[in-house]
Every structure is written in structure tokens, then in C-alpha cells.
């Protein structure tokens, strides 16, 4: 099982924080540490400041050379599909083909309300938008025109589908996408076990467990997160080793660990447990 790193896109604790320096320095350390991937999330209306994930990944394109760059997961219904296809293509081109695009319908009503989007129709919007993006990446006509394709970007990047519980979407991830990426924060152990059976039975071959918080020191600021995150490594090292073994035995090919304290050494230690 591969171990990759998720980066939080929120502000640091220092009022003089320069996020571009903090994030790029962290990314360089991740790449130098031999991790296969750097991933970010996507949120904008949940009561905390964040950075746009595609802008952040474009910045990381310049700060890194080899490591995969991914989003887990981009809320497709919140954006215009052709404009989004162009932005994704831009990051795919800037990264030299290193982009891994996790996509989803969105799960938080506040993000939709902020943009005046229809939360209750998000699944239909998601499918329509994803179909439009694929057509655009194929160079075909959309709305009477065509997206000019950057060399080497035809077809778009590998797509992973974010889904927690729905057999329909997990099956779609296996048959129509290049991966399935449930969330450690929102999925229970039972969800992951049932979802993996569905995914493998449908022929899926790339299961990536995203957004698994880690804090081996169990810092006080992690206590509230430990209460709501269904699957996490906010625990002593011996328990973290046991949980990682369970995740690996479930059949996951990759896990994305996020240290909210930015302690890469703990993620490196967890990698040694696998």
C-alpha cells in the first residue's frame, strides 16, 4: 500500500504567514522524502478560509518535479464544466502529466448555498458536467465550439471518483474511472469494507483512501477531529500500526495522510508501519 500526503490549504498560525512559502517548502520536503503523491482537498463555504485547489496545485507544479499531484475530491457541480475542463487541462499541462483528478458530486450543502447552486440536483449536475468535460478533453464540439487542446492533454487526466457508500457510484468508479477514493473522515470502517467488496467485484483496480488524519502525539487540538473522523490515525503509534494494517487488509492500494499540525515526520513514521 502506497502512502501519500495531503496538504491542508488553510492559513498557518502566524499572522505573517506566507502560504506560498509554507506550502511549497512542505511540498519539496514531501518529494525529497520519497512519497509518491501530494494531494489537496476542495471546500469553500464551511466557515474556514481555504485556497482554491487547482491554483494550489499549479503552484506545486513549479515547486516539484516528480511527485504526483492530486485532488481528493474536486466538487464538480460547483463550477462551469467547460471552464473547469480548461483549468484542469492547465494544471495537467503545467505538471507534465502528473495530475490525478479526484472528482465528486459534493457533500456539504454550505458550499452549494454559497454559490447559489442546487444541492438537491447535485448528482445529475455532476454526471452532466463530467460528461461535458470528457467531451471537451476529447476536442469535440461543446456549446457550438471546442476547447483547444494542449499538446499531450487529450482525454484529460486520470479520474478517480469520490464516493462513500453508494453502490451505484462505487460501481461507476470501477467501470468508468481510473480509481475510487472514499474519505477516511466521512466513511466508517463498515462503509470501507462494503465499498471495497463492491469495487473489486465490479473490476476496480485502484482504491485510494483519502483524508486520513494523523496525530501520533494526540495533541489537544486534534481531540475534536478525533471525535468526528470515522477512520483516522489520531492515536498512539501501536494503534496506528494496527489501523494501517486493517486498511491494507481491506485492499486499499494507497492512503492519503494529512497532518493538521504539518508534522511530516509522523507521516514518515506511519509509512514505516506499512
For each residue, the residues with C-beta under 8 A, 3 or more apart:
1: 244 247 248 252 253 254 255 274
2: 36 37 253 254 255
3: 35 36 254 255 257 267 270 271 274
4: 35 36 37 38 39 68 70 254 255 256 257
5: 30 35 37 38 39 256 257 258 264 267
6: 38 39 40 41 72 210 211 256 257 258
7: 23 26 27 30 38 39 40 56 258
8: 41 258 260 262
9: 23 40 41 50 51 53 56
10: 48 49 50 51
11: 17 19 49
12: 17 19 22
13: 17
14: 17
15:
16:
17: 11 12 13 14 22
18: 21 22
19: 11 12 22 23 51
20: 23 24 59
21: 18 24 25
22: 12 17 18 19 25 26
23: 7 9 19 20 26 27 56 59 60 63
24: 20 21 27 28 59 60 62 63
25: 21 22 28 29
26: 7 22 23 29 30 262 264
27: 7 23 24 30 31 38 60 63 64 67
28: 24 25 31 32 63 64
29: 25 26 32 33 264
30: 5 7 26 27 33 35 38 67 264
31: 27 28 34 35 38 64 65 66 67
32: 28 29
33: 29 30 264 268
34: 31
35: 3 4 5 30 31 38 67 267 271
36: 2 3 4 67 68 254
37: 2 4 5 67 68 69 70 100 254 256
38: 4 5 6 7 27 30 31 35 60 64 67 68 69 70
39: 4 5 6 7 69 70 71 72 100 102 210 256
40: 6 7 9 53 56 57 70 71 72
41: 6 8 9 50 53 71 72 73 210 211
42: 53 71 73 74 75
43: 46 48 50 108 111
44: 50 52 78 111 114 115
45: 108 110 111 112 113 114 115
46: 43 108 110 111
47: 110
48: 10 43
49: 10 11
50: 9 10 41 43 44
51: 9 10 19 55 56
52: 44 55 56
53: 9 40 41 42 56 57 71 74
54: 57 58 71 74 87 88 90 91
55: 51 52 58 59
56: 7 9 23 40 51 52 53 59 60
57: 40 53 54 60 61 69 71 91 95 99
58: 54 55 61 62 90 91 94
59: 20 23 24 55 56 62 63
60: 23 24 27 38 56 57 63 64 69
61: 57 58 64 69 91 94 95 96 98
62: 24 58 59 94
63: 23 24 27 28 59 60
64: 27 28 31 38 60 61 67 69
65: 31
66: 31 98
67: 27 30 31 35 36 37 38 64 98
68: 4 36 37 38 98 99 100
69: 37 38 39 57 60 61 64 91 95 98 99 100
70: 4 37 38 39 40 99 100 101 102 160 256
71: 39 40 41 42 53 54 57 74 100 101 102 103
72: 6 39 40 41 102 160 162 181 183 208 210 211 256
73: 41 42 102 103 104 160 161 162 181 210
74: 42 53 54 71 84 101 102 103 104
75: 42 78 79 104 105 106 111
76: 79 81 84 103 104 105 106 125 126 129 130 133
77: 105 106 112 117 122 125 126 129
78: 44 75 106 111 112 115 117
79: 75 76 83 84 87 129
80: 83 84
81: 76 84 85 128 129 130 132 133 136
82: 85 86 132 133 136 142 143 147
83: 79 80 86 87
84: 74 76 79 80 81 87 88 129 133
85: 81 82 88 89 132 133 136 137 147 156
86: 82 83 89 90 136 147
87: 54 79 83 84 90 91
88: 54 84 85 91 92 99 101 133 156 157
89: 85 86 92 93 137 147 149 150 153 156
90: 54 58 86 87 93 94 150
91: 54 57 58 61 69 87 88 94 95 99
92: 88 89 95 97 99 150 153 156 157
93: 89 90 96 150 151 152 153
94: 58 61 62 90 91
95: 57 61 69 91 92 98 99
96: 61 93
97: 92 152 153 157
98: 61 66 67 68 69 95
99: 57 68 69 70 88 91 92 95 157 158
100: 37 39 68 69 70 71 157 158 160 179
101: 70 71 74 88 156 157 158 159 160
102: 39 70 71 72 73 74 159 160 161 162 179 181 208 210
103: 71 73 74 76 126 130 159 160 161 162
104: 73 74 75 76 107 126 161 162 163
105: 75 76 77 122 123 125 126
106: 75 76 77 78 111 112 119 122 126
107: 104 164 186
108: 43 45 46 111 112
109: 112 113 119
110: 45 46 47 113 114
111: 43 44 45 46 75 78 106 108 114 115 117
112: 45 77 78 106 108 109 115 117 118 119 122
113: 45 109 110 116 117 119
114: 44 45 110 111
115: 44 45 78 111 112
116: 113
117: 77 78 111 112 113 122 125
118: 112 121 122 125
119: 106 109 112 113 122
120:
121: 118 124 125
122: 77 105 106 112 117 118 119 125 126
123: 105 126 127
124: 121 127 128
125: 76 77 105 117 118 121 122 128 129
126: 76 77 103 104 105 106 122 123 129 130
127: 123 124 130 131
128: 81 124 125 131 132
129: 76 77 79 81 84 125 126 132 133
130: 76 81 103 126 127 133 134 159
131: 127 128 134 135
132: 81 82 85 128 129 135 136 142
133: 76 81 82 84 85 88 129 130 136 137 156
134: 130 131 137 138 156
135: 131 132 138 140 141 142
136: 81 82 85 86 132 133 139 140 142 146 147
137: 85 89 133 134 147 149 153 154 155 156
138: 134 135 154 155
139: 136 146 147 149 154
140: 135 136 146
141: 135 144 145 146
142: 82 132 135 136 145 146 147
143: 82
144: 141
145: 141 142
146: 136 139 140 141 142
147: 82 85 86 89 136 137 139 142
148:
149: 89 137 139 153 154
150: 89 90 92 93 153
151: 93
152: 93 97
153: 89 92 93 97 137 149 150 156
154: 137 138 139 149
155: 137 138
156: 85 88 89 92 101 133 134 137 153 159
157: 88 92 97 99 100 101
158: 99 100 101 178 179
159: 101 102 103 130 156 177 178 179
160: 70 72 73 100 101 102 103 173 177 178 179 180 181 206 208
161: 73 102 103 104 169 170 172 173 176 177 179 180 181
162: 72 73 102 103 104 181 182 183 210
163: 104 166 169 170 172 173 180 182 195
164: 107 182 183 186 187 191 195
165: 187 191 194 195
166: 163 169 170
167: 170 171 198
168: 171 172
169: 161 163 166 172 173
170: 161 163 166 167 173 174 180 195 198 199 202 204
171: 167 168 174 175 198 199 202
172: 161 163 168 169 175 176 177
173: 160 161 163 169 170 176 177 179 180 181 199 204
174: 170 171 177 180 198 199 200 202 203 204 205
175: 171 172 202 203 204
176: 161 172 173
177: 159 160 161 172 173 174 180
178: 158 159 160 206
179: 100 102 158 159 160 161 173 204 206 207 208
180: 160 161 163 170 173 174 177 195 199 204 206 207 208
181: 72 73 102 160 161 162 173 207 208 209 210
182: 162 163 164 186 187 191 192 195 209 210
183: 72 162 164 186 187 209 210 211
184: 187 209 210 211 212 213 229 230 231 232 255
185: 211 212 213 228 229 230 231 232
186: 107 164 182 183 211 230
187: 164 165 182 183 184 191 192 195 230 231
188: 191 192 230 231
189: 192 193 230 231 246
190: 193 194
191: 164 165 182 187 188 194 195 230
192: 182 187 188 189 195 196 209 231 247 250 252
193: 189 190 196 197 250
194: 165 190 191 197 198
195: 163 164 165 170 180 182 187 191 192 198 199
196: 192 193 199 200 207 250 251 252
197: 193 194 200 201
198: 167 170 171 174 194 195 201 202
199: 170 171 173 174 180 195 196 202 204 207
200: 174 196 197 203 204 251
201: 197 198
202: 170 171 174 175 198 199
203: 174 175 200
204: 170 173 174 175 179 180 199 200 207
205: 174 253
206: 160 178 179 180 253 254
207: 179 180 181 196 199 204 251 252 253 254
208: 72 102 160 179 180 181 252 253 254 255 256
209: 181 182 183 184 192 212 231 247 252 254 255 256
210: 6 39 41 72 73 102 162 181 182 183 184 256
211: 6 41 72 183 184 185 186 256 258
212: 184 185 209 231 232 233 247 255 256 257 258
213: 184 185 222 225 226 229 232 233 234 257 258 259 260
214: 232 233 234 240 257 258 259 266 267 270
215: 218 219 222 226 233 234 259 260 261 263 266
216: 233 235 236 237 240 266 269 270
217: 263 266
218: 215 222 223 226 234 235 236
219: 215 222 261
220: 223
221: 224 260 261
222: 213 215 218 219 225 226 234 260 261
223: 218 220 226 227
224: 221 227 228
225: 213 222 228 229 232 234 260
226: 213 215 218 222 223 229 232 234 235
227: 223 224
228: 185 224 225
229: 184 185 213 225 226 232 234
230: 184 185 186 187 188 189 191
231: 184 185 187 188 189 192 209 212 243 247
232: 184 185 212 213 214 225 226 229 235
233: 212 213 214 215 216 240 243 244 257 270
234: 213 214 215 218 222 225 226 229
235: 216 218 226 232 239 240 243
236: 216 218 239 240
237: 216 240 241 269 273
238: 241 242
239: 235 236 242 243
240: 214 216 233 235 236 237 243 244 270 273
241: 237 238 244 245 273
242: 238 239 245 246
243: 231 233 235 239 240 246 247
244: 1 233 240 241 247 248 255 270 273 274
245: 241 242 248 249 273
246: 189 242 243 249 250
247: 1 192 209 212 231 243 244 250 252 255
248: 1 244 245 251 252 274
249: 245 246
250: 192 193 196 246 247
251: 196 200 207 248
252: 1 192 196 207 208 209 247 248 255
253: 1 2 205 206 207 208
254: 1 2 3 4 36 37 206 207 208 209
255: 1 2 3 4 184 208 209 212 244 247 252
256: 4 5 6 37 39 70 72 208 209 210 211 212
257: 3 4 5 6 212 213 214 233 267 270
258: 5 6 7 8 211 212 213 214
259: 213 214 215 262 263 264 266 267
260: 8 213 215 221 222 225
261: 215 219 221 222
262: 8 26 259
263: 215 217 259 266 267
264: 5 26 29 30 33 259 267 268
265: 268 269
266: 214 215 216 217 259 263 269 270
267: 3 5 35 214 257 259 263 264 270 271
268: 33 264 265 271 272
269: 216 237 265 266 272 273
270: 3 214 216 233 240 244 257 266 267 273 274
271: 3 35 267 268 274
272: 268 269
273: 237 240 241 244 245 269 270
274: 1 3 244 248 270 271
